[in-house]
Amino acid sequence: MKASIATTQSRASIPVVHRAARPARAPRPAHDDSAYVSVGETRALLADSLATRNARLAAEDMVSTDEAALLAGTSRVTVNAWIAKGRCIGLAQTKRGFRVPTWQFEPRIWDALPALSAALGSQNGWQMLGFLETPNGALGGITPRVAIERGDAARVLTVAAQEGH
């Protein structure tokens, strides 16, 4: 709402302020329920998401942080510190603790993880795993993980930086 100052002078030579008339409000459009997911659909999506995450956590290539420590020749405490820093992909479970993909300890993947975490701007294991395991058009339709395994980490990091920012 704007006010307009009139140049009309009153007896006391003080400008008179007139308020501009309010424009009529347009009626609000009717609520379009088709633009929203129903409560039932939302619950189904969340249940599917939880089931998908639980299936990924139970996959053969996933191990506990204790098992990951044995693979890496270190302690569980160190593995947990690596996860917190984005040095290691750790997938948070619905209970406590993490599950860790074993393939990340392969030298090419292991060497690329800190830079990948920085490029994505995230230490979140689910985000890093999702990026690595999702086919990417910028990489010719292969997953970033496969591209790194083939020796193309620099290209993957460029894609990750574009996606992360």
N, C-alpha and C positions, 0 to 999 in steps of 0.2 A: 504494500500500500504506500503510494508516494504522496507527499504533501507538496502543494504548489504555493509559492509565496506570491501573494498579489502585491502589486505596487500601489494599490489603493491606500491612501493615507487616512487614518482615523483622526479624530479630534486631537489626540495626544501625539500625532505624527509617528505612530508606531505601525509598522507594516502588519497587515492582517493576514493570518495564515488560513487558507482554505484547503480543506481536504478534498482530494480528487475522489470522485464517485467510484465506488467499488464496481468492477465489472462483474456481471452475473457469472456465477460458477457454472461450468459445464457439468452436466450430470455425470457421475462416475459410471464407467462402463460396468455392465453386469459381470460378476465374478465368473471367470472361465475356468471351471474345474478340470477341463481337459488338459490344461497346461501343467497340472500337478499330478504327482504319483499318489495314489490312494494310500491310506494307512496300511492296508493289507499288502499292497505291492511293496511298500517300503519295508515292512517286516520280512517279506520273502527275499528281497534284495539283500538285507542284512544277514539273514540266515544263510543265504547262498554264499555270501562273502565269508562268513565265519566257517562254513563247511569247506570252502576253497582254501582258506588259510590253514585250517587244521589238516587238510589233506597234504598241503605243501610241507607243513611241519613234520608230517609222518613219512614223507618220501624217503626212499633208500639212500639218497645222497646227503641226508641231514643227520647231524650228530649233536650230542650235548656239548656243553663247553668243556666238560671233563675229557671227553673223547677228542675234542678239537685240540686241547692242550697236549694230549699224547701225540697227535699227528704233528703238531708244531714243535714238540720238544720243549714245552714251557709249562706254566701253571695255569689253572683255571682263572686265577686272579688276573694274570697277564692277558688272557684271552678276553676277559670282561673289560679290561682297560682298553684293549684294541677296539672292541666293539664301541665303546663310548667315544673314541676318537675318530671313528670311521675308517680305521685301519683294517677292520675285519667285519664281514657281514654277519650280524647276529639278528635273528628273527625272534622278537618278543613273543612269548607264548601267552595264552590266556591265564595260565597260572604263573608262577614266577620262573625266571630263568630264560635262557635263549637256546635256540637250535641254530646250528651253523652248517652251511653247505660245505661239503668236503672239497669240492672242485676248486674253491677259491685259494687253496693252498698250492695249486699248480703255479710254478714260477712266473709265467707271463701274467696270469690273473693277479697273483699276490703282489707283484711289483706295480701293477696299475691301480690297485684299490685306493691308496691314499689320494692320488691325483683325481681319480674318479669321484670320490667323496667330495673333494674340493670343487670340482667342476660342476657337480650337481647341486652344491651348496647344502648338502645334507649328510648326516651320519646315520640316518634312519635305515636300518637293514631292509625293511620291506620296500622302501623306495629304491634303494640300490639294487636289490634283487629284481624288482619289477623292471627296472631299466635294463639290466643285463640280460634278462630272459625274454624280453619282448622284441619280436622282429621289428626292424627299423628301416623305413624306406630310404633314409639317407645312407644306409649301409648296404643297399642293394637287396633289402628284404631279409637279411640274416640278423641274428641277435647280436647285440654288442659283445656278449660273452664269446660267441664263435669268432667274431672279428678279432678280438684280443688274442684268442688262442691261435689264430692264423697269423699273428704278428702285426696287426693293424691297430695297436693301442692309441697311437696319435690321432687317428681319424675318429675313433670312438670318443676320445676326450674332447675333440672339437664338437662332436654331436652332443655330448653330455653338457658342455658349457652352454650351448645354444638352448638346450632344454632346461637347464638349471636357472637361466636368467631371463 
